[in-house]
Amino acid sequence: MNQMTAIEPPAFAALDPEACWDAFLRRDRAQDGRFVGAVRTTGIYCKPSCAARHPRRENMAFYPDPAAARAAGFRACLRCHPDEVGRDRLAVEKAMRMMAQAEEPPRLDEIASHVGYAPHHFHRLFKRETGLTPAAYARAIRADRLKAALAGEGTVTDAIYEAGYNAPSRAYADADRHLGMSPSAWRDGGRGAMIRHAVLDTSLGPMLVAATAKGLCRISFDEGEEDLRSRFPHADLQPPDPAFTALADQVRALVDDPRSPPDLPVDVQGTHFQQAVWAALRSIPPGETRSYGEIAAMAGNPAAVRAAGTACGGNNLAVLIPCHRVLRGDGSLGGYAYGTARKKALLERER
């Protein structure tokens, strides 16, 4: 390749060159579509996750998008196809809007046709970008509608049909998955739902562990039965039984050794975006961290940085869903619901 020393990039204030370089070193797929890196010695620009060998740092320039890199005289990498990333993201966003506006969840072939992709390819693309399949995302949207409708004054049956369900049976099945209980129990503060709970002594202080028959619904520090009661005022709170004790002991072990979390059953409810954020959090390897911007991108909405932070704050399963692995964009600790001292301690143990 000929050396292209004549190419000099203009400055882009919105980009942090060192953060961009770090994303390239990690081949961070979550940053694809956020910017491109151009190699002065080859005249080629790539997406952050490109598998090609990394150049020297001094030979890299960063641009906010492929158009800016092309304007500076660079051409697209034939290995990672950086120009296609933007198209993929736009297709996913278009599909999300379609599903949000549809009265009933559209079929995969309808969604794929709407955005111009083959169904099997778009299925993989959508899950890669959001952490959810199109069908799971559509079900989560409808469950959100049900939750909002249940907050109204009409009957439960009215809420079910208002949310777009054709039959109560489908609504109850989705409610069991997304709300953790029946629609009537959700509306009535958990009435009829049984929750076993205990406050455990850990090396980081007292920790509340609570679980329904489906799985863990609350892990938190410095809380007790009164706090759990405020969340589900009409639930049937019960003491531990042998099965719950075994589950709680596994949770306690995570505090001292969070490096290899077991595959524990969970029962938490949230919006489709919250669920995508929590899935992104669980994909962060122990000992590593991500920024709120990276988590937003992994959840399928790079612009929703503040919403990603709110979703982290709404995490009901401390330690198991590792929101402590998220830092501010400048690398500082940022906030943590149970205190930055605990956050720092958890990160140090993982490292």
C-alpha positions in Angstrom: 0.0 0.0 0.0 1.1 3.6 -0.7 1.6 5.8 2.3 -1.0 8.6 2.3 0.8 11.2 4.4 -1.2 14.0 2.7 -4.5 13.1 4.4 -5.0 15.1 7.6 -8.2 14.9 9.5 -10.1 17.9 10.6 -10.9 18.1 14.4 -14.2 16.8 15.6 -15.0 18.1 19.1 -17.7 15.6 19.7 -15.3 12.6 19.5 -12.8 11.6 22.2 -9.9 10.2 20.2 -8.5 8.1 23.1 -12.0 6.6 23.8 -12.3 5.8 20.1 -8.9 4.2 20.1 -9.8 2.1 23.1 -13.0 1.0 21.4 -10.9 -0.2 18.4 -8.5 -2.1 20.7 -11.4 -3.9 22.3 -13.1 -4.3 18.9 -16.2 -3.1 20.6 -19.2 -4.0 18.4 -21.4 -1.7 20.5 -19.6 1.3 19.1 -20.2 0.3 15.4 -22.1 3.1 13.7 -21.1 5.7 16.3 -17.9 6.7 14.5 -15.2 5.2 12.1 -11.5 5.0 12.4 -9.3 5.9 9.4 -5.7 4.6 8.8 -3.5 7.3 7.3 -1.0 4.8 5.9 -3.5 2.8 3.9 -6.3 5.3 3.2 -8.9 3.0 4.6 -11.6 3.6 7.2 -13.1 0.8 9.4 -15.8 0.3 12.0 -14.5 -0.3 15.6 -15.2 -4.0 15.6 -13.1 -4.6 12.4 -11.1 -7.8 12.8 -8.1 -6.5 10.8 -4.8 -6.0 12.4 -4.5 -2.7 14.4 -2.3 0.0 13.0 -0.1 2.2 15.2 -2.0 4.7 17.2 -0.3 7.7 15.5 -1.6 6.5 12.2 -5.3 6.5 13.3 -7.8 9.3 12.8 -11.4 9.3 13.8 -14.5 10.6 12.1 -18.1 10.8 13.2 -19.4 8.9 10.2 -18.3 7.3 6.9 -19.3 10.4 4.9 -16.8 12.5 6.8 -14.1 9.9 6.3 -14.8 9.8 2.6 -14.7 13.6 2.3 -11.2 13.5 3.8 -10.1 11.1 1.1 -10.4 7.7 2.7 -12.2 4.7 1.3 -14.3 1.9 3.0 -12.7 -1.3 4.3 -13.7 -4.3 2.2 -13.4 -6.5 5.2 -15.7 -4.9 7.8 -17.9 -2.9 5.4 -18.4 0.1 7.7 -20.9 1.8 5.4 -23.4 -1.0 6.0 -23.5 -0.4 9.8 -25.5 2.8 9.5 -27.9 1.1 7.2 -28.4 -1.8 9.7 -29.0 0.6 12.6 -31.5 2.6 10.6 -33.3 -0.6 9.6 -33.6 -1.7 13.3 -34.9 1.7 14.3 -37.4 1.6 11.5 -38.6 -1.9 12.6 -38.9 -0.7 16.2 -41.1 2.2 15.1 -43.2 -0.2 13.1 -43.7 -2.6 16.0 -44.5 0.3 18.4 -47.2 1.6 16.0 -48.8 -1.8 15.2 -52.0 -2.8 16.9 -50.9 -6.4 16.9 -47.3 -7.8 16.8 -46.3 -8.1 13.1 -44.8 -11.3 11.7 -41.1 -11.5 11.1 -41.5 -11.6 7.3 -43.7 -8.4 7.5 -41.1 -6.6 9.5 -38.2 -7.7 7.3 -40.1 -6.7 4.1 -40.8 -3.3 5.6 -37.1 -2.6 6.2 -35.8 -4.3 3.1 -34.0 -7.4 4.5 -34.4 -11.1 4.2 -36.2 -12.5 7.3 -33.5 -14.8 8.6 -30.8 -12.1 8.2 -32.9 -9.4 9.9 -33.7 -11.7 12.8 -29.9 -12.1 13.5 -29.3 -8.4 13.0 -32.1 -7.3 15.3 -31.0 -9.5 18.1 -27.4 -8.4 17.7 -28.4 -4.7 18.0 -31.0 -5.0 20.7 -30.3 -8.2 22.7 -33.9 -9.3 21.9 -35.5 -11.2 19.0 -38.1 -9.2 17.1 -40.9 -11.4 18.6 -39.6 -10.8 22.2 -39.4 -7.1 21.5 -42.9 -6.9 20.2 -44.2 -8.9 23.2 -42.4 -6.5 25.5 -44.1 -3.5 23.8 -47.5 -5.1 24.2 -46.8 -5.9 27.9 -45.8 -2.3 28.4 -49.2 -1.3 27.0 -50.9 -3.7 29.3 -49.0 -2.3 32.3 -50.1 1.2 31.3 -53.7 0.2 30.8 -53.8 -1.6 34.1 -52.9 1.7 35.7 -56.1 3.2 34.4 -59.6 3.0 36.0 -61.2 0.4 33.7 -61.6 -3.3 34.3 -58.8 -5.8 33.9 -60.6 -7.1 30.8 -60.8 -3.6 29.3 -57.1 -3.2 29.9 -56.3 -6.4 28.2 -58.1 -5.5 25.0 -56.9 -1.9 25.2 -53.3 -3.2 25.1 -54.0 -5.0 21.8 -54.7 -8.6 23.0 -57.3 -10.6 21.1 -57.9 -12.9 24.1 -57.2 -12.8 27.8 -55.3 -16.1 27.7 -52.5 -14.5 25.7 -52.4 -11.5 28.0 -52.1 -13.7 31.1 -49.3 -15.7 29.5 -47.4 -12.4 28.7 -48.2 -11.0 32.1 -46.7 -14.1 33.8 -43.5 -13.5 31.7 -43.2 -9.7 32.0 -45.0 -8.7 35.1 -44.2 -11.8 37.2 -47.9 -12.3 38.2 -51.4 -12.1 36.8 -52.8 -8.7 35.5 -55.2 -8.6 38.5 -52.4 -9.2 41.0 -50.2 -6.6 39.3 -52.9 -4.0 39.6 -53.6 -4.9 43.2 -50.1 -4.6 44.6 -49.1 -8.2 44.2 -52.2 -9.7 45.8 -52.1 -13.5 45.5 -48.4 -13.6 44.7 -46.2 -15.4 47.2 -42.7 -14.0 47.7 -40.1 -15.7 50.0 -37.4 -13.4 51.3 -34.5 -13.1 53.8 -31.9 -10.5 54.8 -28.4 -12.0 54.6 -25.2 -10.9 56.2 -22.5 -10.3 53.6 -19.0 -8.7 53.6 -20.6 -5.6 52.0 -23.4 -5.3 54.6 -27.0 -6.6 54.9 -28.5 -7.8 51.7 -32.2 -8.4 51.0 -32.9 -11.4 48.7 -36.5 -12.1 47.5 -38.0 -14.6 45.0 -41.3 -15.6 43.6 -42.0 -19.1 42.4 -40.5 -18.1 39.1 -37.2 -16.7 40.3 -35.4 -13.8 42.0 -37.4 -10.6 42.1 -35.2 -8.4 44.4 -31.6 -8.3 45.5 -30.6 -5.1 47.3 -28.4 -3.8 50.1 -29.6 -2.1 53.2 -33.3 -3.1 52.7 -35.6 -5.3 54.6 -39.2 -6.7 54.7 -40.7 -3.2 55.0 -39.1 -2.1 51.8 -40.3 -5.2 50.0 -43.7 -4.7 51.4 -43.8 -1.1 50.0 -43.2 -2.6 46.5 -45.8 -5.3 46.8 -48.2 -4.2 49.6 -50.6 -7.0 49.1 -48.2 -9.9 48.2 -48.0 -12.9 50.5 -44.5 -12.5 52.0 -43.2 -15.8 53.4 -40.0 -16.8 55.2 -37.3 -19.0 53.5 -37.8 -22.6 52.7 -35.0 -25.1 51.8 -35.2 -24.3 48.1 -35.1 -20.5 48.7 -32.2 -20.9 51.2 -30.1 -22.7 48.6 -30.9 -20.0 46.0 -30.1 -17.2 48.5 -26.7 -18.8 49.4 -25.7 -18.7 45.7 -26.6 -15.0 45.6 -24.6 -14.3 48.8 -21.5 -16.0 47.2 -21.7 -13.5 44.4 -20.8 -10.7 46.7 -17.4 -12.2 47.6 -16.7 -13.8 44.2 -18.6 -12.0 41.4 -16.4 -13.4 38.6 -18.4 -16.4 37.7 -22.1 -15.8 38.3 -24.3 -18.9 38.2 -27.3 -19.1 35.9 -30.0 -18.3 38.5 -33.7 -18.0 37.7 -35.0 -14.4 37.7 -38.4 -12.8 37.8 -38.1 -9.1 37.1 -40.4 -6.8 35.1 -39.4 -3.8 33.0 -40.0 -2.1 29.7 -38.5 -3.5 26.5 -35.7 -1.0 26.7 -35.0 -1.8 30.3 -34.9 -5.5 29.5 -32.4 -4.8 26.6 -30.2 -2.7 29.0 -30.3 -5.5 31.6 -29.4 -8.0 29.0 -26.5 -5.8 27.9 -25.3 -5.5 31.5 -25.3 -9.3 31.9 -23.2 -9.6 28.8 -20.3 -7.5 30.3 -17.5 -10.0 31.3 -16.4 -9.8 34.9 -13.5 -7.5 35.4 -14.5 -5.2 32.5 -16.6 -2.0 32.4 -18.7 -0.1 29.9 -19.9 3.5 29.6 -23.5 4.5 29.7 -23.2 5.4 26.0 -22.0 1.9 25.2 -24.8 0.3 27.1 -27.4 2.5 25.3 -25.9 1.4 22.0 -25.9 -2.3 23.0 -29.6 -1.8 24.0 -30.4 -0.7 20.4 -30.7 3.1 21.0 -27.3 4.9 21.0 -29.0 8.3 21.7 -30.7 7.1 24.9 -27.8 7.5 27.2 -29.8 9.1 30.0 -32.5 6.4 29.6 -29.8 3.7 29.9 -28.7 5.3 33.2 -32.3 5.3 34.4 -32.6 1.6 33.5 -29.4 0.9 35.4 -30.9 2.7 38.4 -34.1 0.6 38.0 -32.2 -2.7 38.2 -33.9 -4.9 40.9 -31.1 -7.5 41.0 -27.9 -5.9 42.4 -24.7 -7.9 41.7 -26.6 -10.5 39.6 -27.4 -7.9 36.9 -24.1 -6.0 37.2 -24.9 -2.4 36.9 -21.8 -1.7 39.0 -19.8 -2.4 35.8 -21.0 0.8 34.2 -18.9 3.9 34.4 -19.2 7.5 33.2 -17.8 8.4 29.8 -14.7 10.0 31.5 -14.0 6.7 33.3 -15.1 7.9 36.8 -17.3 5.7 39.0 -20.5 7.6 38.6 -23.4 6.8 40.9 -24.6 3.5 42.4 -27.9 2.9 44.3 -26.0 1.3 47.2 -23.1 3.7 47.4 -19.9 4.2 45.4 -17.8 2.5 48.1 -19.7 -0.8 47.4 -19.4 -0.2 43.6 -15.6 0.3 43.9 -15.3 -2.8 46.1 -17.2 -5.0 43.7 -15.1 -3.8 40.7 -11.9 -4.4 42.7 -13.0 -8.0 43.6 -13.7 -8.7 39.9 -10.3 -7.5 38.8 
